[in-house]
Amino acid sequence: MNVIVPPARSAIGNAGGLVEQYRAMRLELPGEPTARDLAADWLERHELPSRRVEAWRYTDIRRVWETPFETAGATPERAKARLGALLSTHGLADDAAALPRLVFVDGVLSRALSRMPDGIDVRPFAGVDAAEPLRHPMVALNTMLATDGMVVRVPAGLDAGRLLLVSLCEGIGGRAVASHLRHRLVLEAGASLALLEIGEGSGCYLSDGVLDAEVGASAHLRHVRLQRDSGEAFSFSMVQATVAERGAYDGFNLALGAVLARHEVHATLSGPHAAVHVNGAQLLADAQVADLTSVIAHDAPNCVSRQTVKNVLTGRARGVFQGKIVVARVAQKTDGYQMNQALLLSETAEIDAKPELEIYADDVKCSHGSTAGALDEEQLFYMRSRGVPVAEARAILVRAFLDDALQLVDDEMMRGVLDEAVAAWWRGRAA
């Protein structure tokens, strides 16, 4: 059994302990050791994220480095039962036979639980290109430790329909499990794919995933992610997307679980008339912390980016939004927009928002904004005066607040999964 030991408390912020463990474990895949070694070298020269780093000033992840994680897999019986419950919970059980799915259990592909899609090329993870530059500490950590994932390639002009990507993690017997998945999606010119990603689990674990997406000319990738990890879990996810001419990446992240979560999207519009949508919602309670961070780079003219993020926070929960639009000098006629809104249902809830624009072109249309507030007491009074119970009235207003964001998911089935997840979250708060 491999144990991933964090740095000593006195060395928090330095990756030395993790790198030493990596070198001792000799995790290099046959024929592909270079990228892992380069990532280890990079981590030795850089600090792991801490609040001293501007991009992480609102999100303290020291608890992650102070937790020892094991690479231990759940039993097949428990994994099968959990997948069945997941499909049933999200209304996917009736479509289970028809909907292709890739299921990973504690960071390892379960072929017994997966249903491989037809018509597209699906291959096992085979390491990261050593020439890929390293700029982000969590990506470097994933590059060093990732041992499984899938490479999915959709041929030119093909509508590949929907694909379900499931990650199940389970801390067993007080042990904390680590999962480092690395996926790559390639959509060739004119191709399309709707990817529904769901993360769930129980107990304490670390889910650290990276998705590299290459969207070809006139291709369209819809990516809906539902994060319902255990309330004891740490969840980190990174999407690195490059979108070619007239292509589109349409992403939505719904964060409900984990005691500490961060979802990042780094998207580059590399060809004219490309589009990127980075939308989402964070529904948090108790002492949860969730961070949605995005960097959208307009590197070509006549491109569009849109970002709408809604936060519903109660208890001592804290939401973080950091959205940055970078417009290169060549990217004339850019149209960029971002809006973050928070609904605070308790006096102890908190939202930290940092929208940014960095513009080097002179013919652009870019805007951003952020708002925060409580439920409208006049609307509550109006509904209660007409016989609507207070809990139902609050639920109606919360759902109306979220509706602008959820309606941006144009796939009806995937939007239905999100709707039910939101309803279940609210039922849990109102009970």
The 8 nearest C-alpha neighbors of each residue, nearest first, counted from 0:
[[1, 2, 71, 70, 69, 72, 3, 24],
 [2, 0, 70, 69, 3, 24, 71, 68],
 [1, 3, 69, 4, 68, 70, 0, 67],
 [2, 4, 68, 69, 67, 20, 5, 1],
 [3, 5, 67, 2, 17, 68, 6, 20],
 [6, 4, 64, 17, 16, 67, 65, 7],
 [7, 5, 16, 10, 11, 17, 8, 64],
 [6, 8, 10, 9, 5, 11, 16, 65],
 [9, 7, 11, 10, 6, 65, 64, 5],
 [8, 10, 7, 11, 6, 12, 13, 65],
 [9, 11, 7, 8, 13, 6, 12, 15],
 [12, 10, 8, 13, 9, 6, 7, 64],
 [11, 13, 47, 46, 49, 10, 48, 14],
 [14, 12, 46, 11, 15, 10, 47, 45],
 [15, 13, 17, 16, 42, 43, 47, 18],
 [14, 16, 18, 17, 13, 43, 19, 6],
 [15, 17, 6, 19, 18, 14, 5, 20],
 [18, 16, 20, 19, 14, 15, 5, 21],
 [17, 19, 21, 15, 20, 16, 39, 14],
 [20, 18, 16, 22, 21, 17, 15, 23],
 [19, 21, 23, 17, 18, 22, 24, 16],
 [20, 22, 18, 24, 19, 23, 25, 17],
 [21, 23, 19, 25, 20, 24, 18, 26],
 [22, 24, 20, 21, 25, 19, 26, 18],
 [23, 25, 21, 22, 26, 20, 1, 19],
 [26, 24, 22, 23, 27, 21, 20, 28],
 [25, 27, 24, 28, 21, 144, 22, 146],
 [28, 26, 32, 25, 29, 35, 31, 36],
 [27, 29, 31, 32, 30, 26, 126, 125],
 [30, 28, 31, 27, 32, 125, 26, 126],
 [29, 31, 32, 28, 27, 33, 126, 125],
 [30, 32, 28, 29, 33, 126, 27, 34],
 [33, 31, 27, 35, 34, 28, 36, 30],
 [32, 34, 36, 35, 31, 129, 37, 27],
 [35, 33, 129, 37, 36, 32, 127, 38],
 [36, 34, 143, 38, 37, 33, 32, 142],
 [35, 37, 39, 33, 38, 34, 40, 32],
 [38, 36, 40, 34, 39, 35, 41, 33],
 [37, 39, 41, 35, 139, 36, 40, 143],
 [40, 38, 36, 42, 37, 41, 18, 143],
 [39, 41, 37, 43, 38, 42, 36, 44],
 [42, 40, 38, 44, 39, 43, 37, 45],
 [43, 41, 45, 39, 44, 40, 14, 38],
 [44, 42, 40, 41, 45, 14, 15, 39],
 [43, 45, 41, 42, 40, 46, 14, 13],
 [46, 44, 42, 43, 41, 47, 13, 14],
 [47, 45, 13, 12, 48, 14, 42, 44],
 [46, 48, 12, 13, 14, 136, 49, 45],
 [49, 47, 46, 55, 12, 52, 136, 50],
 [48, 50, 51, 52, 55, 12, 59, 47],
 [49, 51, 56, 55, 52, 59, 58, 57],
 [50, 52, 49, 56, 53, 55, 48, 54],
 [51, 53, 50, 55, 54, 49, 56, 48],
 [54, 52, 56, 55, 51, 50, 57, 49],
 [53, 55, 52, 56, 57, 50, 321, 48],
 [56, 54, 50, 58, 53, 52, 57, 49],
 [55, 57, 50, 53, 58, 54, 52, 51],
 [58, 56, 55, 59, 50, 319, 351, 54],
 [59, 57, 55, 56, 60, 50, 290, 288],
 [58, 60, 61, 50, 49, 57, 55, 56],
 [61, 59, 62, 63, 58, 49, 64, 48],
 [60, 62, 63, 64, 59, 65, 11, 49],
 [63, 61, 65, 60, 64, 66, 59, 233],
 [62, 64, 61, 65, 66, 60, 233, 205],
 [63, 65, 5, 61, 66, 62, 6, 11],
 [64, 66, 62, 63, 5, 61, 67, 8],
 [65, 67, 63, 64, 68, 62, 5, 4],
 [68, 66, 4, 5, 3, 65, 175, 69],
 [69, 67, 175, 176, 3, 177, 2, 66],
 [70, 68, 2, 176, 71, 3, 1, 177],
 [69, 71, 1, 176, 177, 2, 0, 72],
 [72, 70, 69, 176, 0, 73, 105, 1],
 [71, 73, 105, 74, 70, 104, 107, 106],
 [72, 74, 169, 78, 75, 105, 77, 71],
 [73, 75, 77, 76, 78, 72, 79, 104],
 [76, 74, 78, 77, 79, 73, 80, 109],
 [77, 75, 79, 78, 74, 80, 73, 81],
 [78, 76, 80, 74, 79, 75, 81, 73],
 [77, 79, 75, 81, 76, 80, 82, 74],
 [80, 78, 82, 76, 81, 77, 75, 83],
 [79, 81, 83, 77, 78, 82, 76, 84],
 [80, 82, 78, 84, 83, 79, 77, 85],
 [83, 81, 85, 79, 84, 80, 78, 86],
 [84, 82, 80, 86, 85, 81, 87, 79],
 [83, 85, 81, 87, 82, 86, 88, 80],
 [86, 84, 82, 88, 83, 87, 81, 89],
 [87, 85, 91, 92, 83, 89, 84, 88],
 [86, 88, 92, 84, 90, 85, 89, 91],
 [89, 87, 85, 86, 90, 84, 91, 92],
 [88, 90, 86, 416, 91, 87, 85, 419],
 [91, 89, 87, 88, 92, 86, 416, 93],
 [90, 92, 86, 94, 89, 93, 87, 95],
 [93, 91, 86, 87, 95, 94, 90, 83],
 [94, 92, 91, 95, 90, 96, 87, 86],
 [93, 95, 91, 97, 92, 96, 98, 90],
 [96, 94, 92, 98, 97, 93, 91, 86],
 [95, 97, 94, 98, 93, 99, 114, 92],
 [98, 96, 94, 95, 99, 93, 114, 100],
 [97, 99, 95, 94, 96, 100, 162, 161],
 [100, 98, 114, 116, 162, 115, 163, 97],
 [101, 99, 163, 114, 113, 164, 162, 102],
 [100, 102, 113, 164, 165, 163, 114, 103],
 [103, 101, 165, 113, 109, 108, 166, 112],
 [102, 104, 108, 166, 107, 109, 106, 165],
 [103, 105, 167, 107, 106, 168, 166, 108],
 [106, 104, 168, 72, 178, 107, 167, 103],
 [105, 107, 178, 104, 103, 180, 179, 147],
 [106, 108, 103, 104, 105, 147, 109, 148],
 [109, 107, 103, 102, 110, 104, 106, 147],
 [110, 108, 111, 112, 103, 102, 113, 107],
 [111, 109, 113, 112, 108, 102, 114, 101],
 [110, 112, 109, 113, 114, 102, 75, 108],
 [113, 111, 110, 109, 102, 114, 79, 101],
 [112, 114, 101, 110, 102, 100, 111, 109],
 [115, 113, 99, 100, 116, 101, 112, 110],
 [114, 116, 99, 113, 100, 117, 101, 121],
 [117, 115, 99, 114, 119, 118, 100, 162],
 [118, 116, 119, 115, 120, 99, 159, 121],
 [117, 119, 116, 120, 159, 153, 154, 157],
 [120, 118, 153, 117, 152, 121, 116, 154],
 [119, 121, 152, 151, 122, 153, 118, 150],
 [122, 120, 151, 150, 119, 152, 149, 123],
 [121, 123, 150, 149, 120, 151, 124, 125],
 [124, 122, 149, 150, 148, 125, 121, 147],
 [123, 125, 148, 149, 147, 126, 150, 122],
 [126, 124, 123, 127, 31, 28, 147, 148],
 [125, 127, 124, 31, 128, 28, 34, 146],
 [126, 128, 34, 129, 142, 125, 131, 31],
 [129, 127, 130, 131, 34, 126, 31, 33],
 [128, 130, 34, 131, 33, 127, 37, 35],
 [131, 129, 128, 132, 34, 127, 133, 33],
 [130, 132, 129, 128, 133, 127, 34, 134],
 [133, 131, 130, 134, 129, 128, 135, 38],
 [134, 132, 135, 139, 131, 38, 138, 41],
 [133, 135, 132, 136, 139, 138, 41, 137],
 [134, 136, 138, 137, 133, 139, 140, 48],
 [137, 135, 139, 138, 47, 140, 134, 42],
 [138, 136, 140, 139, 135, 141, 47, 207],
 [139, 137, 141, 135, 140, 136, 142, 209],
 [138, 140, 142, 136, 38, 137, 141, 143],
 [141, 139, 137, 143, 138, 142, 136, 144],
 [140, 142, 138, 144, 145, 143, 139, 179],
 [143, 141, 139, 140, 144, 145, 35, 138],
 [142, 144, 35, 140, 141, 38, 39, 139],
 [143, 145, 141, 142, 140, 146, 179, 26],
 [146, 144, 179, 141, 180, 142, 147, 181],
 [145, 147, 144, 180, 179, 148, 124, 106],
 [148, 146, 124, 180, 107, 145, 181, 106],
 [147, 149, 124, 181, 182, 180, 123, 150],
 [150, 148, 123, 124, 182, 122, 151, 183],
 [149, 151, 183, 122, 121, 182, 124, 184],
 [152, 150, 121, 184, 120, 185, 183, 149],
 [151, 153, 185, 120, 184, 186, 119, 154],
 [152, 154, 186, 119, 187, 185, 190, 120],
 [155, 153, 187, 157, 152, 156, 190, 119],
 [154, 156, 187, 188, 190, 189, 157, 153],
 [155, 157, 189, 190, 188, 154, 158, 187],
 [158, 156, 190, 155, 159, 154, 191, 153],
 [157, 159, 191, 160, 190, 192, 156, 153],
 [160, 158, 192, 157, 191, 161, 153, 119],
 [161, 159, 192, 158, 193, 162, 191, 194],
 [162, 160, 193, 194, 192, 159, 163, 98],
 [161, 163, 194, 99, 100, 195, 193, 164],
 [162, 164, 100, 195, 196, 194, 99, 101],
 [163, 165, 196, 101, 100, 195, 102, 197],
 [166, 164, 102, 197, 196, 198, 103, 101],
 [165, 167, 198, 103, 104, 102, 197, 199],
 [168, 166, 104, 200, 199, 105, 198, 103],
 [169, 167, 200, 105, 104, 199, 166, 201],
 [168, 170, 201, 200, 202, 171, 73, 105],
 [169, 171, 202, 175, 203, 174, 176, 204],
 [172, 170, 174, 173, 169, 202, 175, 73],
 [173, 171, 174, 170, 175, 202, 169, 203],
 [172, 174, 171, 170, 175, 202, 203, 176],
 [175, 173, 171, 170, 172, 176, 69, 68],
 [174, 176, 204, 68, 170, 203, 69, 173],
 [175, 177, 204, 69, 68, 170, 70, 205],
 [178, 176, 205, 68, 204, 70, 69, 206],
 [177, 179, 106, 206, 105, 207, 205, 180],
 [180, 178, 145, 207, 208, 141, 106, 144],
 [181, 179, 208, 148, 145, 147, 106, 178],
 [180, 182, 148, 209, 208, 210, 145, 147],
 [183, 181, 210, 149, 148, 150, 211, 209],
 [182, 184, 211, 150, 210, 212, 151, 149],
 [185, 183, 212, 151, 152, 150, 213, 211],
 [184, 186, 152, 213, 212, 214, 151, 187],
 [187, 185, 153, 214, 215, 190, 152, 213],
 [186, 188, 155, 215, 154, 190, 153, 185],
 [187, 189, 216, 215, 155, 218, 190, 217],
 [188, 190, 218, 156, 217, 155, 216, 187],
 [191, 189, 156, 218, 157, 155, 186, 188],
 [190, 192, 219, 158, 218, 220, 159, 157],
 [193, 191, 159, 220, 160, 161, 194, 221],
 [192, 194, 161, 221, 160, 222, 220, 162],
 [195, 193, 222, 162, 161, 221, 163, 192],
 [196, 194, 163, 223, 224, 164, 222, 162],
 [195, 197, 224, 164, 165, 163, 225, 223],
 [198, 196, 225, 165, 224, 226, 164, 166],
 [197, 199, 166, 226, 227, 228, 165, 167],
 [200, 198, 228, 227, 167, 166, 229, 168],
 [199, 201, 168, 167, 229, 169, 228, 202],
 [200, 202, 229, 169, 170, 168, 203, 199],
 [201, 203, 170, 231, 169, 229, 204, 232],
 [202, 204, 232, 231, 175, 170, 201, 176],
 [205, 203, 176, 175, 232, 177, 170, 233],
 [204, 206, 177, 233, 232, 234, 178, 207],
 [205, 207, 234, 178, 235, 177, 233, 208],
 [206, 208, 235, 179, 236, 178, 205, 234],
 [209, 207, 180, 236, 179, 181, 206, 237],
 [208, 210, 237, 181, 236, 238, 182, 180],
 [211, 209, 182, 238, 183, 181, 237, 239],
 [210, 212, 183, 239, 238, 240, 184, 182],
 [213, 211, 240, 184, 183, 185, 239, 214],
 [212, 214, 185, 241, 240, 184, 186, 215],
 [215, 213, 242, 186, 218, 241, 243, 185],
 [214, 216, 188, 187, 243, 218, 186, 246],
 [215, 217, 188, 244, 243, 246, 218, 245],
 [218, 216, 246, 245, 189, 188, 215, 244],
 [219, 217, 189, 246, 190, 215, 216, 188],
 [220, 218, 191, 247, 246, 248, 190, 221],
 [221, 219, 248, 192, 191, 249, 193, 222],
 [222, 220, 193, 249, 250, 194, 248, 192],
 [221, 223, 250, 194, 193, 195, 249, 220],
 [224, 222, 251, 195, 250, 252, 196, 194],
 [223, 225, 196, 252, 197, 195, 251, 253],
 [226, 224, 197, 253, 196, 252, 227, 254],
 [225, 227, 254, 198, 228, 255, 197, 256],
 [228, 226, 256, 199, 255, 198, 225, 229],
 [227, 229, 199, 256, 257, 200, 226, 198],
 [228, 230, 201, 232, 257, 200, 231, 256],
 [229, 231, 257, 258, 232, 256, 228, 202],
 [232, 230, 203, 229, 258, 202, 257, 233],
 [233, 231, 257, 203, 204, 229, 230, 258],
 [232, 234, 205, 259, 257, 260, 258, 204],
 [233, 235, 260, 206, 205, 257, 207, 232],
 [236, 234, 207, 261, 260, 262, 206, 208],
 [237, 235, 208, 262, 209, 207, 263, 261],
 [236, 238, 209, 263, 264, 262, 210, 208],
 [239, 237, 264, 210, 211, 209, 265, 240],
 [238, 240, 211, 265, 266, 212, 264, 210],
 [241, 239, 212, 266, 213, 211, 238, 267],
 [240, 242, 267, 213, 266, 214, 268, 212],
 [243, 241, 214, 268, 246, 269, 267, 215],
 [242, 244, 270, 216, 215, 269, 246, 214],
 [243, 270, 245, 216, 271, 273, 246, 272],
 [246, 244, 273, 217, 272, 216, 243, 271],
 [245, 247, 217, 218, 273, 216, 243, 244],
 [248, 246, 274, 219, 275, 273, 249, 220],
 [247, 249, 275, 220, 219, 221, 250, 276],
 [248, 250, 276, 221, 275, 220, 222, 247],
 [251, 249, 222, 277, 276, 223, 221, 278],
 [250, 252, 278, 223, 279, 277, 224, 222],
 [251, 253, 279, 224, 223, 225, 254, 280],
 [254, 252, 280, 225, 279, 281, 226, 224],
 [255, 253, 281, 226, 256, 282, 252, 225],
 [254, 256, 282, 227, 226, 283, 281, 253],
 [255, 257, 227, 228, 230, 229, 226, 254],
 [258, 256, 230, 232, 228, 229, 259, 233],
 [257, 259, 287, 230, 231, 232, 288, 233],
 [258, 260, 288, 233, 257, 289, 287, 234],
 [261, 259, 234, 289, 235, 233, 257, 290],
 [260, 262, 290, 235, 289, 291, 234, 236],
 [263, 261, 236, 291, 235, 237, 290, 292],
 [262, 264, 292, 237, 293, 291, 238, 236],
 [263, 265, 238, 293, 237, 239, 266, 294],
 [264, 266, 294, 239, 293, 295, 238, 240],
 [267, 265, 240, 295, 241, 239, 264, 296],
 [266, 268, 296, 241, 269, 295, 242, 297],
 [269, 267, 242, 297, 298, 270, 273, 296],
 [268, 270, 243, 298, 299, 267, 242, 241],
 [269, 271, 244, 243, 299, 268, 273, 272],
 [270, 272, 244, 300, 299, 301, 273, 302],
 [273, 271, 302, 245, 301, 244, 270, 274],
 [274, 272, 245, 302, 246, 244, 271, 247],
 [275, 273, 247, 303, 304, 302, 246, 248],
 [274, 276, 304, 248, 247, 249, 305, 277],
 [277, 275, 249, 305, 304, 250, 306, 278],
 [276, 278, 306, 250, 251, 305, 275, 249],
 [279, 277, 251, 307, 306, 308, 276, 250],
 [278, 280, 252, 308, 251, 253, 309, 307],
 [279, 281, 309, 253, 308, 310, 254, 252],
 [280, 282, 310, 254, 253, 283, 311, 255],
 [283, 281, 311, 255, 310, 312, 254, 280],
 [282, 284, 312, 316, 287, 255, 281, 311],
 [285, 283, 313, 316, 314, 287, 312, 286],
 [284, 286, 314, 315, 316, 287, 313, 283],
 [287, 285, 316, 315, 284, 288, 314, 258],
 [288, 286, 258, 316, 285, 284, 283, 259],
 [287, 289, 317, 259, 318, 316, 258, 260],
 [290, 288, 260, 318, 261, 259, 319, 287],
 [289, 291, 319, 261, 320, 318, 260, 262],
 [292, 290, 262, 320, 261, 263, 319, 321],
 [291, 293, 321, 263, 322, 320, 290, 262],
 [294, 292, 264, 322, 263, 265, 323, 321],
 [293, 295, 323, 265, 324, 322, 264, 296],
 [294, 296, 324, 266, 265, 267, 325, 323],
 [295, 297, 267, 325, 298, 324, 326, 266],
 [298, 296, 326, 268, 299, 325, 327, 330],
 [297, 299, 269, 327, 330, 268, 296, 326],
 [300, 298, 330, 271, 270, 269, 297, 329],
 [301, 299, 330, 331, 271, 302, 332, 333],
 [302, 300, 332, 272, 333, 271, 331, 299],
 [303, 301, 272, 273, 333, 300, 274, 271],
 [302, 304, 274, 334, 335, 333, 273, 275],
 [303, 305, 275, 335, 274, 276, 336, 334],
 [306, 304, 276, 336, 337, 335, 277, 275],
 [305, 307, 337, 277, 278, 276, 338, 336],
 [306, 308, 278, 338, 337, 339, 404, 279],
 [307, 309, 279, 339, 280, 278, 338, 340],
 [310, 308, 280, 340, 341, 339, 401, 281],
 [309, 311, 341, 281, 280, 282, 342, 340],
 [312, 310, 282, 342, 341, 343, 281, 283],
 [313, 311, 283, 343, 316, 348, 344, 284],
 [312, 314, 284, 344, 345, 348, 316, 343],
 [313, 315, 285, 284, 316, 348, 345, 347],
 [316, 314, 348, 286, 347, 285, 313, 317],
 [317, 315, 286, 287, 348, 284, 285, 314],
 [318, 316, 349, 288, 350, 348, 287, 315],
 [317, 319, 350, 289, 288, 290, 351, 349],
 [320, 318, 290, 351, 352, 350, 289, 291],
 [319, 321, 352, 291, 292, 290, 353, 351],
 [322, 320, 292, 353, 354, 352, 293, 291],
 [321, 323, 354, 293, 292, 355, 294, 320],
 [322, 324, 355, 294, 356, 354, 293, 295],
 [323, 325, 295, 356, 294, 296, 357, 355],
 [324, 326, 357, 296, 358, 297, 295, 356],
 [327, 325, 358, 297, 359, 330, 296, 357],
 [328, 326, 330, 359, 298, 329, 297, 360],
 [329, 327, 360, 359, 330, 326, 331, 358],
 [328, 330, 327, 331, 299, 300, 360, 298],
 [331, 329, 300, 299, 327, 328, 298, 333],
 [330, 332, 300, 362, 333, 329, 360, 363],
 [333, 331, 301, 363, 362, 300, 334, 330],
 [334, 332, 363, 301, 302, 331, 330, 364],
 [333, 335, 303, 364, 365, 363, 302, 332],
 [336, 334, 365, 304, 303, 305, 333, 364],
 [335, 337, 305, 366, 365, 367, 306, 304],
 [338, 336, 306, 367, 305, 307, 366, 368],
 [337, 339, 368, 307, 367, 369, 306, 308],
 [338, 340, 369, 308, 309, 307, 368, 370],
 [341, 339, 370, 309, 369, 371, 310, 308],
 [342, 340, 310, 371, 309, 311, 370, 343],
 [341, 343, 311, 372, 373, 371, 310, 312],
 [344, 342, 373, 312, 345, 372, 348, 311],
 [345, 343, 313, 312, 373, 342, 346, 374],
 [346, 344, 313, 347, 348, 343, 314, 312],
 [345, 347, 348, 344, 343, 314, 313, 349],
 [346, 348, 315, 345, 314, 349, 313, 316],
 [349, 347, 315, 316, 313, 345, 346, 314],
 [350, 348, 317, 318, 316, 347, 351, 315],
 [349, 351, 318, 317, 319, 352, 341, 348],
 [352, 350, 319, 318, 320, 349, 353, 57],
 [353, 351, 320, 319, 321, 350, 354, 369],
 [352, 354, 321, 320, 355, 322, 351, 319],
 [355, 353, 322, 321, 323, 352, 367, 368],
 [356, 354, 323, 322, 324, 353, 357, 367],
 [355, 357, 324, 323, 358, 325, 354, 365],
 [358, 356, 325, 324, 326, 355, 359, 323],
 [357, 359, 326, 360, 325, 356, 327, 328],
 [358, 360, 328, 327, 326, 361, 357, 325],
 [361, 359, 328, 358, 331, 362, 327, 330],
 [360, 362, 363, 359, 331, 328, 358, 332],
 [363, 361, 331, 332, 360, 364, 333, 330],
 [362, 364, 333, 332, 361, 331, 334, 365],
 [363, 365, 334, 333, 335, 366, 362, 332],
 [366, 364, 335, 336, 334, 363, 367, 333],
 [367, 365, 336, 335, 337, 364, 368, 356],
 [366, 368, 337, 338, 336, 354, 365, 369],
 [369, 367, 338, 339, 337, 370, 354, 366],
 [368, 370, 339, 340, 338, 352, 371, 367],
 [371, 369, 340, 341, 339, 372, 368, 338],
 [372, 370, 341, 340, 342, 369, 343, 373],
 [371, 373, 342, 343, 341, 374, 370, 340],
 [374, 372, 343, 342, 344, 375, 371, 345],
 [375, 373, 376, 372, 342, 344, 396, 343],
 [374, 376, 378, 377, 373, 379, 396, 372],
 [377, 375, 379, 378, 380, 374, 373, 381],
 [378, 376, 380, 379, 375, 381, 382, 374],
 [377, 379, 381, 375, 380, 376, 382, 374],
 [380, 378, 376, 382, 377, 381, 383, 392],
 [379, 381, 377, 383, 378, 382, 384, 376],
 [382, 380, 378, 384, 379, 383, 377, 385],
 [383, 381, 385, 379, 384, 387, 380, 378],
 [384, 382, 387, 380, 386, 385, 381, 388],
 [385, 383, 381, 382, 386, 380, 387, 379],
 [386, 384, 383, 382, 387, 381, 380, 388],
 [385, 387, 383, 384, 388, 382, 389, 381],
 [386, 388, 383, 382, 385, 392, 389, 391],
 [389, 387, 391, 390, 392, 383, 386, 382],
 [388, 390, 392, 391, 393, 383, 387, 379],
 [391, 389, 393, 392, 388, 394, 429, 387],
 [390, 392, 394, 388, 393, 389, 395, 387],
 [393, 391, 389, 395, 394, 390, 387, 388],
 [392, 394, 396, 390, 391, 395, 397, 389],
 [393, 395, 391, 397, 392, 396, 398, 390],
 [396, 394, 392, 398, 393, 397, 399, 391],
 [395, 397, 399, 393, 398, 394, 400, 392],
 [396, 398, 400, 394, 399, 395, 393, 401],
 [397, 399, 401, 395, 400, 396, 402, 394],
 [400, 398, 396, 402, 397, 401, 395, 403],
 [399, 401, 397, 398, 402, 396, 403, 309],
 [402, 400, 398, 399, 404, 403, 309, 405],
 [401, 403, 399, 405, 404, 400, 406, 398],
 [404, 402, 406, 401, 405, 400, 407, 399],
 [403, 405, 402, 406, 407, 401, 307, 279],
 [406, 404, 402, 407, 403, 408, 401, 414],
 [405, 407, 408, 404, 403, 402, 409, 414],
 [406, 408, 405, 404, 409, 403, 278, 251],
 [409, 407, 406, 410, 414, 405, 251, 413],
 [408, 410, 407, 411, 406, 414, 413, 405],
 [411, 409, 413, 412, 408, 414, 193, 221],
 [410, 412, 414, 413, 409, 415, 408, 416],
 [413, 411, 415, 414, 410, 416, 409, 417],
 [412, 414, 416, 415, 410, 411, 417, 195],
 [413, 415, 417, 411, 416, 412, 408, 410],
 [414, 416, 418, 412, 413, 417, 411, 419],
 [417, 415, 413, 414, 419, 89, 418, 420],
 [416, 418, 420, 414, 415, 419, 421, 413],
 [419, 417, 415, 421, 420, 416, 414, 422],
 [418, 420, 422, 416, 421, 417, 423, 415],
 [421, 419, 417, 423, 418, 422, 424, 416],
 [420, 422, 424, 418, 419, 423, 417, 425],
 [423, 421, 419, 425, 424, 420, 426, 418],
 [424, 422, 426, 420, 425, 421, 419, 427],
 [425, 423, 421, 427, 422, 426, 420, 428],
 [424, 426, 428, 422, 427, 423, 429, 421],
 [427, 425, 423, 429, 428, 424, 430, 422],
 [426, 428, 424, 425, 430, 429, 423, 422],
 [427, 429, 425, 426, 430, 424, 284, 423],
 [428, 430, 426, 427, 425, 390, 394, 424],
 [429, 427, 428, 426, 425, 390, 424, 423]]
